[in-house]
Amino acid sequence: MHGYSSPARLDHKVPMSRFFGLLAVTARVDLMNPLMREIGASVLIGEEVKTARIGHLRQQARAIATEIRELEQSAPMIGRGNLR
């Protein structure tokens, strides 16, 4: 790691595989989030995934409710009077 962190070696870059290993052994997965934010992403840690899933399900439920309201505006009643 000294070679990667030496100020004299500006051309050295840590490969992602080693970066992931460093995050794992230091238990600092939170360090990944600033890097991910640069590309418009985010890191969810542990149970945060459930919170994100709840938000996604609520968004889907709103979209479904909107579609139902739109269909109700033009959907005919179902009846047996239309049979011949």
Buried (B, 14 or more C-beta within 10 A) or exposed (E): EEEEEEEEEEEEEBEEEEBEEBBEEEEEBEEBEEEEEEEEEEBEEEEEEEEEEEEEEEEEEEEEEEEEEEEEEEEEEEEEEEEE
